[in-house]
Amino acid sequence: MNKSAKELINSDKNDFSDPNNPKLSSIFKFYTEDLTRNGMTLAEYINQYADTKIAEKEEYSFITYDWSLNKQK
């Protein structure tokens, strides 16, 4: 799981080009409660795996999830 988290966090599904205003994958919006259940903030969770550390913020911007990936063919 740690390897998968590191791969997702450091992938192009997130934009850390401005660490003070990162744009996060919507996965982090959907699962914030689960990822922060142990008392960590979202930034603390992400930064334990991130090559580029992000700033602690009250609110983050999230990249729109592409729901067409879920469509059955």
Steps between C-alpha positions, in 0.01 A plus 500: 500500500785740576641446150160569341450814711845629401430431132161676508623801696802556275309439176362754255158453662613776739659835426759603758665761274398757764535318833319786674195449277505139388227352285419155629338200340131479590582164660627704796171689515299178495713331769615789722314362801659157461851637445483734800324262738820439698534871585722599209407794283464443127831680440675280757364188332607616154839631613605166648510367141549815289826592329381862511352597836176700496388777732252446780172667399140522615375426147659350193420512131409166349537389140169388352469124491447347156193282556516369142780271621229302685274444201451142393577414141 
